Amino acid sequence: MNKGRILVVEDDFDISNMLRIYFGGQGYEVQVAPRGNDALTMTRKQLPNLIVLDIMLPDMNGYDVCRELRETTRTSHIPIIFLTQKDERSDKIAGLELGADDYITKPFDIEELKLRVQNSINATNRVAQLNPISNLPMGRLIEDHLRNLMRSNKGWAYIDLKINNFDPFTEVYQFVAGDDVLRFMALLMNEVVDELGTPEDFLGHPGKDNFVLITHSKTVDQFKQRLVERFDNEVKQHYSFIDRDRGYMLVPDPEQGERQVQLMNLSVGSVSTETNQFSDIREITELAAEDRRRGLSGEDAGPKILTSW
């Protein structure tokens, strides 16, 4: 069982390799970044559940990496454990003031680090309500972010995204393959935000096949077009060659024996402060969902681009 994704930011190969092997053996997926800029790039592309961050790096110090992660909305919730040779009280305070969750000094006890990692991930998932598959905010975190935006004077758009035919896919390909699709969707959204969005943009995963993206970008139509086109093209990699080639899959049916179901596609709807004034969160989510549903013409409708910006 995958316990989560850890990003180790450490330029000492012996230490990073030891942590990769150890935590990999504990059931974690471990990625290694030897430089601060590498860590920022990798984090934007695929959100880790926790970052083990060395302070002394060859290109920038860990404090600057931590600061940028905390100032970027999409990465602000990720727990960070500083790993350093420094043992001065002032250094620890500086890291904690930047928003680090914990601090451990080299040389360290690997069992102690394991417990700190487990506790940080568990505490974050419990308090922040992160989806355990996509590692994106859900529930209260989405609501809190919307409340803060409604109190601000900033312009923004709320984009509602739904993966059509996700349930039939999991019925045929099973839940592990379904989880891979959800992780693919989170990765795709992060890449599109990197390309077209702003550091203040927010991604969420309210549940199963439903995702949200809140952007401050003015290119909302381009945003939606890119998401739909990339999903439609790249989701095919999750199907067998036979299903990709014929453009549909066969799903067991109690009456017909089996039925044809179109490959997964993405439907999108949105609302924005350009055209609406919102009084509560439910109004935002219902209007965006209604906008998305208006583009559907049945169970197997293809991808639609809906515009409310």
N, C-alpha and C positions, 0 to 999 in steps of 0.2 A: 504493500500500500504506500502510495506517495504521500509523505507527510507535509510536503510543501517545497517551494523553490527557494534556495538560499543563494545569494550572490556574495562571493568572497572577493573583496577588493584589497589585494595584497600583492606587492611586487616581489616579495621573497618567494621564489619558486618552491623551496622546501616546505615552507609553512602552508602556502596555498594548496600544494599538492596533498599534503597531509590532511588538511581540512576537507578537501574534495573527496579523498578516499574514505575518511572516517565518517563524514556525514552522509556520503553516498551509501555506505554500509548500514547506516541507521534508518534508511528509507527516504532520505531527502534527495531532491534533484539539485545538484550543485553546479553553479557556473562560476567561473573565475575571471576577474578583470585585473590586469596588472597595473593599470593606470586609472586616474580619476576620470578622464574624459571617456575612456572605454566603459567605465561603470555607468556614467550618465547615459550614454548611447544605449547600452544594453538594458538599462532600467526603463527607458522610454519605450523600447520595442516590446519588452515582455516583463510585466511587473513581478518582482520577486515577493515572497512572503516575508523575507527578512534580509537585511544587508549586514554583513560583518565587514567593518570598514577600518582599514589601517589609517592612521593619521599621516604618517610620513610616506608620501608617494612621489614618484619621479617627476610628474608634470604639474601637480597641484596638491595642496594638502587636504586631508580628510575633512577638515572644518569647512572648506569651500564646497566640497562635494555635498556634505550634509546640508549646508545652507541652500544650495540650489535645489536639492531634492525637496526640502521643506517649503520652498517658495513656489514650487510648481504644484498646482492643484492635484494633478493625477498621481503624483508620487508622495504627497505630503503625509499620507497615512502609513507609509511603510516603516516598520520598526527598524532601528539602526543600533547596532552594538559596536562601539569603538574598540578597536584592537590596537594597542600601542605599547611602546617601550617606556613611554613617559609615565611617571608615577607621582607627578606633582598635583597637589590639590587644585591649583589654579587651572591646570590643563583639563582635569575632569569637569570642573565647573564650567569652563568654556564650552566643552562638548555638550554638556547637559543643557546649557542655556540656548544652544542652537537647535535643540529638540531631539538630541540622541536619547534613546531609551535606556541604554546601559553602557557600561564601560568595563573592560577587562584588560589587565596589564600583562605584557610578556615578561618572562615566560609564564604561561598559563596552564591550568589544569584542564585537560580536555573534557573531563566529566563535568566540571563546573561550567565550562562554556556550553556543553550540550544542554544542561539544565536551564541556563540563561536563554538559550535559543528557544527551547520548548516553551518556557514561560512567556517569553515575549510574543511568540506567534499565537499562543493560546489566548493571552490577554487581549491582543489586538483583534482576533477573530470574535472574541466574546463581546468586547465593548463596541468595536467599530462595525460589526455585522458585515464582514466581507464574504462574498460568495466563495466557498471552498474550492470550486473548480476554476473559475475565471480569475479569482483574486480581485475582483472589482467590487466596489461598494454596493450595498443593497439596503433596503429598508430605511432605517433611521438616518443613515449617512446621506442618502439621496434627498430625503425630506429636509434635513438640516441645511443642506447646500441650497436647495430651492428657497427655503425661508430667508437665508442670508441674501440671496440674489433679489428677492422681492423687496427687501428693505433697502437695497442699493439703488443708485441711479444709473447703473450700467445697462447697456443694451445686450441682449442675449437671445438665443434661440434654443428651444427644447426639441430634440429630435427623438422620436420613438421608432425603434427598429424591431422587427419580428422575423424570425427564421420560419418560413413556411415549410410544411411537410417535415418538421423535425421529429415529431412523434412516430410517423411511419418509418423514418430512417432508423431510429433507435429500436423499433420493433424488429427490423430485418437485420441490422448490423450490431445490435446490442448496445448496452449502456456505456461501455468503455469507448466505443467509437463515437457515441454521442457526446461524451465528455471532451473528446479530442476536437469535435466541431465547436463546442463552446469556447475552448481555449483558443482555437483558430480565430473565432469571431473577436475575442478580446484583443488578440495580437493584431488583427486587421484594423480594428478601431484605433488602436494606439498608433499604428503606422500612418493612417490617414490624418489623425490629429497632428502628428509630427510634420506632415507634409503641408497641411492646409490650415491648421488651427493655431491656437495661442497657448501660452503657458497656463492660463487660467481656465482652460477647457476642462470639463469634468466628464468622466465615463462612469456608468453604473450598470448593474445587472440585477434588475428587480426580481427576476425568476425565470428559470428554465430557458425558453427560447426568446425571451424578451430582453432587450438592451436599451439603454438611453445614452444620449450624448448631448451635453449642454455646451454650446460654443458661443464665444464672443466674436467669432469671425463674421465678416459680412458676406462671405462666399458660401452661404448655406446651400444653395442649389448645387454648386459644384461639389460640396461636401457629400450631399446625398447621392449625387450621380456617381461619384467615385466609389462610395461604399457599396452601392448596388452592383456596379459593373465588376468590381474586384471580387465581391462575394460570389457572384454568378459564375465568374471564370475559375476562381481558385477552389471553391467548395467541391468541385468535381474530383479533386485528388482524394477525397474521402470515400469515393465509390469504387467498386470493382471495375475492371476494364469493360466488362460486358454491359454494366449499367451505364457507364459513361458513354459508350458507343451508341446505345439505343436511345439514350436520353430519358429513361425512366427505370423504375425498379418494380419488381413484382412483390406485392404484400399479401400475406395469407388473408383469406376472407372466408368466413364460415358459410356463406351462401354461394359465392361464386368459385370457391376454391382458392383463387388469388385474383388480385386486381392490379391494374397499372397505376402507379403514382409518380407524378413528375418529380424530378430531382429538386432538392432544396433550393429556394431562392429567397430574396430579401424584400420585404415591403417596408416602406418608410413614410412617416408623416411628421409634421412639425408645426409648432406655434412659436411666436416670437413677440418680444416687446415692441416691435415695429408696428404690429397690427392689432395687438391686444393689450388690455390692462387686466391684470389678474388679481382676484380677491383671495384665492386660497389655492393650495397645492392640488387638490382634486380637480379643480377647473383646468389647470395646466395639463395634467396627465390625461384627462378625459377628452379634451379638445385635440390633443396630439394623436391619441388613439383613434378618435373619430376620423381625423384627417388621413391616418394610415389606412383604416378600413374602407374608406371611400374608393380607394384604388383597387380593391379586391373584387373579382367577379365570380368567385367560387372557390372551392377547396384547393384547386390546383392552379390558381391564378399566378401569372408570371410576375416578375419584379415591376414595381410601379414607382415613379418619381412623383411625389406630391409636394406642392409648394404653398407655404403660408407666410413666407418671409416678406 
